[in-house]
């Protein structure tokens, strides 16, 4: 997302009462939508993977390679729990974070999970030209993505709320969709005038 898009977006007249945790597949838009949503709600945007990388002074791929996935998942759970204890913000998580029961429980207790639900074709269109996805470094990355999608979609469906991603949506329109979904929860998003 370019800076111009955010500068043209209106700020919301609402107050965020609970941290919004964006969950979903790689390519679902968690980072782009998270940044725009945070801007519009005038709250911090935090990426749990970036927080883990900063704490470890290593990339996610390096952490996986050096210490293994269980070690990474433990650090991820610690970071998510810590971030949920801070002021309300918009938090985007790595695609696997919501799979862990401990993370789902912490998110539901202290925040609200919003599943950015994009179909497989849209996800593939968004990730197929990127080499930054370690899980897709396989002989058949589309088949791998499909398998991951089939495994994870039922768990993402457990999220507190769901926002459907459509191919024709811009970042701005998808953020509007998320705001509409959140608007049904006054404990999460409160109108300033109420």
PyMOL commands that set and color helices and strands:
alter all, ss='L'
color gray80, all
select helices_A, chain A and resi 3-8+30-41+48-56+60-67+69-84+97-99+101-110+120-127+134-136+141-156+171-182
alter helices_A, ss='H'
color red, helices_A
select strands_A, chain A and resi 14-16+19-23+45-47+90-92+111-117+161-164+189-191
alter strands_A, ss='S'
color yellow, strands_A
deselect
rebuild
show_as cartoon
